Amino acid sequence: MGMVIRNNLDSVRAYNIYNKNATALSHTMYQVSSGQRLNSAADGPSDLAISEKMRGLISSNNQASRNVQASTNMIKTAEGALSNIVDLLNTVRERVVNAANDSNTSTERSLIQSEITALLSQIDDNSKVTYNGMKLLDGSWGSNGTALNFQVGGQPNLKIEANIQAMSSTGLGITSATIDVSSSSAANTTLGTIDSAINAVLNQRTELGSIEARLGFTLDNLATETENLIASESSIRDLDMAKGMTDFMKWNVQTQAAQFMLAQAGQNAYSVLNLLQQ
């Protein structure tokens, strides 16, 4: 190639290579500093779309896990109140069995009746238990067809329903009007009423226990699913730091080499000037 000063093609070529290497170096530096292979859609449009969808699922699963934990606490609150109601009913039954014995006088049966009435009032108090301001055992979540819906996933209608019947003395059919211990025969009839109430509460506890168990399994499943999603999303989006540092060193060396050659290419014009000066 002849010696020219107007168009220094060596310099132009060296400059283009330098720009290419500097751009690659800057991009690699950005990846290494962020720790991500994908920092914009230009880095991989389809991969970025898949990654963003996975991130959305991960976020939804995390919220679903919080939902499950809150739902579990809600169920435990209701189940705890039911446990106390069972204890109270067993105490009522004990008093009724006592009243069924003809060794008791009418005065004593009257005292037993008063004690039972107090116990029924306590059952009513327990049935007013609340969670986050919502009454749980007053029949709001069962008798009128409205169930508690626990959203346990990020997909539509991925939920667990809970029906809770009224657990007050009225709901259980054990009001003062139905509890009669004024005589042995009346007390024996009342025993059947108390047993029905105990069975109703135990059935409700069993149902809530099953739901609590399901929520536990759901929480474990969400944790496993989230872990797998994070691993998959990481394989798509995260940078292999060893490869990233290798690429960074490569482009750094090539950029410095191109910069040096760009300086060398500029010497050709000076060589022509030196020739003209001779």
Buried (B, 14 or more C-beta within 10 A) or exposed (E): EEEEEEEBEBBEBBBEBBEBBBEBBEBBBEBBEEEBBBBEEEBBEEBBEBBBEBBEBBEBBBBBBEBBEBBBEBBBBBBEBBEBBBEBBEBBBEBBBBBBEEEBEEEBBBBBBEBBBEBBEBBBBBBEBEBEEEBBBBBBBBEEEEBBEBBBBBEEEEBBEBBBBBBBBBBBBBBEEBBBBBBBEBBBBBBEBBEEBBEBBEEBBEBBEEBBEBBEEBBEBBEEBBEEBBEBBEEBBBBEEEEBEEBBEBBBEBBEBBBEBBEEBBEBBEEBEEEEEE
